[in-house]
Amino acid sequence: MISKKMKYALKALLFIAAQEGEQVKTKDIAEQAMIPKKFLEQILLELKKGGIIASRQGNTGGYYFLKKPSEVSVADVYRLIDGPIALISCISKNFYEPCSDCPDEASCTIRQTMLEVRDQTLAVMEKTSIADMMN
């Protein structure tokens, strides 16, 4: 299950993308996407630090995409907000750690099953962009 934070991040990005290049205020995102404003501010900051969006201050300011929505995959957002896509650490591509209770990864049936789950989940997340989700 994805976290509420991840769900809100996707909702915010979909709302910003729908504005087609216009800068969007936090207040408008919070109201229209039904996201608590304080929580949204934290999420937007993480998305900004991750290089997905940027912001300008002032009356005409707001948040906007740094990349095209078609260039931002669900996997990009997930890793930034929720971390590893893998369900166990010994199969993670970016956050690998060996299991302390497993003497042999090669013969671990749990690892093999979770590897297949990760690969299929990752394939869908990597091929699906924010733009794809809008259609």
Secondary structure, DSSP 4 states (H G I P E B T S, - for coil): ---HHHHHHHHHHHHHHHTTT--B-HHHHHHHHT--HHHHHHHHHHHHHTTSEEEE-STT-EEEESS-GGG-BHHHHHHHHT--SSSSGGG-SSS----TT-S-GGG-HHHHHHHHHHHHHHHHHHH-BHHHHH-
